[in-house]
């Protein structure tokens, strides 16, 4: 930390981390300068990869492996911040957080990347800290591990894609949007393969309103020929002799309710749940699931002032891009208020905390069923809602299904979509 430069450290370079960085550099900091502030800022990313990973396109890449080497699936993000060089320098510490020292206001980072830095640990000081480390899945090719570099992500995708290509029978565990999109993509790319989804006790996409949920089930089964079983996978182990997976199922919520053993399959892919990337944080700031707890303005309590959270790792997130959008709007206001206070302070400004009465907006609390939702089924369309209204199939095809949104990666990482429209959909704090 420096009395001359205010360091804003962003942990993570996925959707939430990049979005708030563009808002900071393109809007918040220039407004501070226009108001007469002379405070200098620096934005520092801490991320294990020097590339932005378009992970929402990874499922299509598994069924169409040629996409794995598409430069838009993983693309350098720092060049997209050069346009802000007159506003503030932007740097990358390539690595992942292993510890947070709230008293000293430093993050311990284990370096990743080239071999000379592989074992190096560095301390990164911060004045403001934004936690946007996201979540991971047990199938690392679906959502990368929190320590993965670009090369590791590419290899994980290639390995699973090769297993998919070789398998004749595939089972997928989970009933969420990942299972829907993966199963339909696999059947579209490999129509002769048998694909079974074990959706669990709640069935397919339980967070969707009932009409949309039924539409998803109908298309999966009738158009794509996916078999859906409303039972939960309790065990999936590979037989070392046959190489096939043996799967145990439960009809209820506890292990004692195990009812059947499924037919062995060539490949089992888990699409069940997500794990927040919060191992470096104290348990006192996490909920029972391991997600970061904050107030409605995304301020984390218990780690000192000017520590914030956004994206999937937040306990207020529903784990989708709509949550990122609404959280960014609320966090933008919080940063505008508290960075302005910090700019007036002759010291580092780290103690600046905005009064509750100054806020207009708040991050919305998760509510089900979803008013905004969307899932693609193959490359020709899908099922979705916006503000409770059905999204026409042709729009879903153009926006996402046609190419799994991979063509939108350069726009997303470049910040073109991170405009003042982020404020649309914010919730006034009395409604949150």
N, C-alpha and C positions, 0 to 999 in steps of 0.2 A: 504494500500500500504506500501511497505517496500523497503528501499534502498538495502536490501540484496536479497529479493525474488521478482520476477516479476510475478504478479498474472494475469493469462489469464482467464477471466470469459466467459463462454459460456452459453448463455440463450437458453435453449432448448436441449432435448436429443433425437430428432427424427433423421431422415436420415442425414440431413445437419449438425446438431450439432455433431453427433457421427463421421461422416466422417472427418470433419476438425480436430476433436480431435485426431483421429488415425494418421492423416497426421502430426500433430504437434508433437506428442509424438514418432511416429515411424520414422520420417524423419527430420523435421525442427530443433527441439531442439537438437537431436544427432549431426547434422551437425554443429550447433553452437558450441557445446562442442568440436568437432573435430578440429574446426578452432582456438581453443585456448581460447574461451570465458569461463569465470568463473562464469557468471551470473547464479543464480539459478532460476528455474521457478516452478510455481504451476498452475495446471489446475483445475478450479472450475466450475462444472456444476450447473446451477440453473434450476430446472425442478420440476413440481408439482408431478411427479411420480418417484419412484425409479426403474421403469421398462421401457424398450424400447417397444413401442407399434407398432407392425407390421400392421399399419393401411391399407396398400394396400391389406391385406388379410381379412379385416373386412367384405367386401361385401359377400364373400363366407361363412363367419361365420354366417351371418344373415339368409342364406338359409339352412345352415347345422349347427345348434346350438351346436353340439358336439365339434366343433372347438373352441367355446368361452372359454372353460376351457383348451384348449391345451396350454401347458406351453411355446410353441414357439410363440404364439400370443402376449403374454406379458412376457418378460423375463428380469431378472436382468441384468443390463449392467455394473455396476462397477466391478464385478469380471473379466470382459474381459479386464480391464485396469491394472490389477495387474502385467502383464508382463512388464509394463513400470515403475515399482516402482524405478528402479535404475536411470531412466531418470528424472522423476519429480513426485511428489505426485499428485494424482487425488482425488478430493473430490466432494461431492454432498451437496448442500443446497436445501433441498426438499421444494419447494414453487414456487411462480410465482411473477414476477416483477410487482410492482405497480407504481414505480416512478424511474426516472433516474435524478441524480443530476450531470450534466456535469462539473460543476465548482469544486465540491468536489470529483468527480469521484467515486461515490458510487451508487449502485442499492438498492432501498428499496424492500424487499421481504416479502410477506405474506406467512408464513409457512403453509404447508399442511402435511398430514400424520396422525400420532397418535393424540389422543385427547389432550395430554398435550401440543402439539405444534400448535394446530389448530388455536389459536388466536394470536400467537406470530408473531411479525414483527421484522425483522432483517435488518441491513445494510451490504451489501457485497461490499467491495472496489475492485477496479480493476485498473490495469495498461494498459492492453489491454482488449477490450470488443468485443465479437462476438455475434451479434444478430441473432439467428436462431430459433425464436419463432413460425414460421410457420403460418398456417391459420386454421380457423374453418369453419364448415358448420352449417346450421340451423338445420339439422338432426344430433344430437350429436353422434349418434351411428356410423355414416359414418366417421366422423373425429372429434376426441374428443375435448371438450371445453378446453380452455387454463388453466383451474384450476383443471382439472380432475386427480384424483389419479387412481391407478390400479383398486381399488374396484369400483369406480364410472364408469370407462370405461366398466368394466365387466357387471355392472347392466344395463347401457344404452344399451349394445348389447343384453342382455337377454330380456329386456323389448320389444325392437323392434322385435326381433326374435319371441317372443310369439305372438305379434300382427300380424305378417306376417303369422304365422302358422294358426291363427284363421280366417283370412280373406279369402273370396272367390274372391273378386274383389279388385284389387290393381291399383292405379294410381301413376305414378312417374313423377314429374315435373323436366324438364331439358333435354338437349340433348347432354351432354358431355360424357366422357368415363365412369363416375360413373353410369349414367343412362343406358348405354349400358351393362356394366358388371352386374349391379344389376338386370336388367330386364331379361337378358339371364340366370343368375344363378337361379332366382326365377322360371322361366318356366322350367328349367331343373330339379330342385328339386321338384317342385309342378306343374306337367303338366296339372292339372285340373283347376288351378287358372287362372282367366282372368287378364292379365297385359297390361295396356295401358301407353305409354310414351307420355307426352305432351312436345314435343321437342323445342317449341318456334319458332319464325319467321325464324331463320336461319337453322332450321332442325338439324339432327343428326350430331355429331362431325364436326362442321363447320371448325375447324382448320386443318382437314385432307385434303390432296389432293383429288380431285374429284373421281378418280378411287377407292381409299380406302374408301372414304365416302359412295359411292354407294354399295361397297361390304359389309360394315357394315349393311346398311339398308336392303339389300337383305337377309342376313343371319338372322337378327333379325326377319323379317316378315315371311320368308318362312320356315326356320328351326325351329325357336323357337315359332312362332305364336304370337309374340308381336305386338300389335296394336300401330302404330305411328301416332300422330296427330301433325301437324306443327302449333300449336297455343300455346300461352303463358298463363300460369296459373297466374291470377291476385288475386285470393282469393281461399283459401281452408279452410273451417271451419267445425268443427265437430258439427253435430246436437245433442244437448243434449238429445233429445227425442229418436231418432233412433240410435244414435251412429255412423252414417255414415257421410262421408265427402261430402259436397256440394262444387262444384268447378266451378268457373267462369273463362272464357277464353277470351283472346284478340287476334284479328287477326293482329293488328299492334303494334307499339311501345309505344303508349300512352293508358292511361286508357279509353279515350273516344272511343277507337276502340273495346271495349268489344262487342263481337258478339254473343256468345252463353253461355249457361250453360250446363256443361257436366252432364251425368248421375251420380247420387250419387254412391260412392264406399265405401267399407268397410274400406279401409285404403289408406291414401295419404302419400307419402314419397317425401320430397323435396330434389332434387339433383341439385339445382340451385346455382351456384356461390360459392365463398369462401370469408370469412372475415379475413383480416390480423390481427394477434394478436399483435397489436401495441398500445393498450390503454395507456400504461405507457410512451409512447414517446411524445414529443412535436410535434404539427402539422407542425412546420417549417421543419421537416426532412421527412415528408410524402408527397406522391403525392395525387391527388384528390381522389384516391380510398382507401387511407390509407396505401399504401405500402411504405417501406423504400427506400428513394432515396439515391443513391450512385454514385461515379464515376465509371469508367470502371474497376477499381481495387478493387471494393467492399468496398471502404472507405466511411464512412458516413460523410458528411460535416455538420458542425453546432453543433457537439457534442464534439468537441475537437479531438486531434490526437489519433490514434490507436483505433478507433471505427469502426467496420466492420459489414457487413451484408451478409448473405448467406441463400439459400433455398427459400421456397415458399414466405416468407415474403418480399423478395427483389423485388423492382420494375422491376428488370432486369430478373426475373424468369418467365418461362412459366408454372410453377406449376407442373413440372414432374421431374422424377429422372434424366433425361438427363441434365436438368438445374443444378441440384445439382452437377452432375459430372463435367460439364464444369466450374461452379463457383468455385468448390473446387480447380481445377487446377490453376485458376487465383488468388484465395485468398492465395493459398500456396505460390506463388511467392511473393505476397505482404507481407505476414508474414515473409518470409525468409529475405527480404530486411529490413523491419522495426524493426524486433526483433534483427537483427544483429546490426543495428544502436543503438538500446536501450542497447544492451550488452556492447557497447563501452562507454556508458555514465556512469559516476560515480554516478549519481543520479538515480531516478527511471526509467529513460529512457522513460517516458511517452510522451516527446516532439519529439521523433524521427519520422520523416516523410521522406520517400524516394522521391527523385527527379524523376519527370516524365521520364527523359531520361534513368533511370535505368531499366525501365520495358520492357519486351518483349511481354508478353501476356496481354489479357484483357478479361473480361467476355463478351460474345456475347450479342448483343441486340436481344430481341425477334423478330422473323420473322415468318410470316405465308404465305403459308401453311407450316406445319412442314416437316422437312426432316427426323427426327427421331420420330416415333410414334408407339404406339402399344396398342391394346385393346383386351381383351379376350372375347370370347362369349361362356359361359359355360366352361366345363372342357376339351373339346376336341380340342381347338385351338383358333384362332382369326384372326385379321387383323393387319398387321404392316409393317413399313418401317424402314430401317437403311441406312442413308446417301442417301435417295432417292430410294433405292432398296427394293423390296418386301421381307419380311421375310417369309420363308416357314412355313406353318401351323404347321408342326410337331415340329419345333423349339419353336414356341409360346406355344404349348402344353407342351413340356418338361420344358421350362423355367418358365412358369407362370400358364397356364390354368389348368394343371392337379391338382394342389393343391393350386392355388392362391398364389404361391410363399412362402407359410408358411414354407416349408422345408428349405428355404434359410435364414430365420431369424437368426439362430445362426451364420451363416457365416457373415451376414451383420453386426450384432452387435459386432462380434468378430474382425472385421477389416481385415479379410483375403482378402476381395475384395478391400480394400483401398490401392492399391499399386501404383507404379509409372505409371501404366497404366492410372491413373487419368489425366495425361498430354495429353493423346490422345484425340483429339477432341477440344483442346483449340483453340482459335482464336487469331491470331496475332493482335496486337492493331490497326494496320492500316486497318484491315479488319472488325473490330468490328463496 
